[in-house]
Amino acid sequence: MLADAVTAFDPTADDVRRDPYPSYHWLLRHDPVHRGAHHVWYVSRFGDVRAVLGDERFARTGIRQFWTDLVGPGLLSRIVGDIILFQDEPDHGRLRGVVGPAFSPSALRRLEPVIAATVEDLLRPARARGTMDVVAELAYPLALRAVLGLLGLPDGDEDAVGRWSRAVGRTLDRGASAEDMRQGHAAIAEFADYVEQALAARRDDGEDLLALMLAAHRRGLMSRNEIVSTVVTFIFTGHETVASQVGNGLLSLLNHPDQLDLLRGAPQLVAPAVEECLRYDPAVQSNTRQLTADVELHGRLLGRHDVVVVLAGAANRDPLRYDRPDEFDIRRDPIPSMSFGAGMRYCLGSYLARLQLRTALGALAGLPDLRPATAPEGLTYQPRTMFRGLTRLPVAFTPAG
């Protein structure tokens, strides 16, 4: 069902959180540079989203100030202020240069057997039962263990780290409540203390990301607070987005049983299936910028200091970019989507995310007679605007004999 005319797009609205795609469909065809709720500009077409992400006039500094003001004074504000995602040049390039080597395919190959073994370990009890909540029992623990392995932190800490990370992450959303803020401030104190203790016990001569950052700190390339902030950022973004994408991707396959059957019969399609899942229902729906100068876009004047949100979820459904954009087809020709961003801000963790998604979705698709274990109306999404992910995804299948 297509949306009626969108007069003021609002990503915090309940119907949009549940299903933003009818609104995206309308915006793409009728108002691709849209002045929405709270006087925010929403940019939806693929080419425009890519252009905004590569244009230095659409900056992050103002957005960083917005979030630090929103969370209020204290440690949380200081950590948020140093998040790499909120930096402009030259700080963004400096920090990316430090952490980048840890995300190269050659560096991440050490995690491939760990991820494969983790998926099998997490699926083992479910195989015997024939039921599971994919989000709680597979997606979140897999993504957390992978990012802890990247950092060089013990996976035995995943429960506490995941709890702190989700509490802090909820503060970085327009829909955050006063209680979210209170819990975020409490969590960051424990989270930062945990990271500081890990740093005190570590050497800087390892292959993991924590060792790289310690070596950079010794050379004066990274402050201690920046290390703590980067650890917090990568744990949150690295596990939240992948976990959500596992759930979104599997739901897309379950909602299109012909595509699930196709993947089950042709496991070599898992890589293109992952790309289609990323395009069709991405975990990262949007990204925010603030203008440092007046800009004209499609005949609309966007003023200096205006807030601009690029809608990656809409760009991935752009009919100017994709044939049959609202259809889910794992045999689609591989045209890169906007799910990992673009340009110098292209997601560092894309290789690691794809590795986890291929492993998890490939294993799940192989479960015999895999099917949803709840009605569509029983599914709920997390109350967030930038990220899109299910709170739970119960499934059933034939248990192992």
Summary of the structure (lengths in Angstrom):
residues: 401
radius of gyration: 20.7
end to end distance: 42.4
largest distance: 65.6
contacts: 1337
relative contact order: 0.17
helix: 58%
strand: 9%
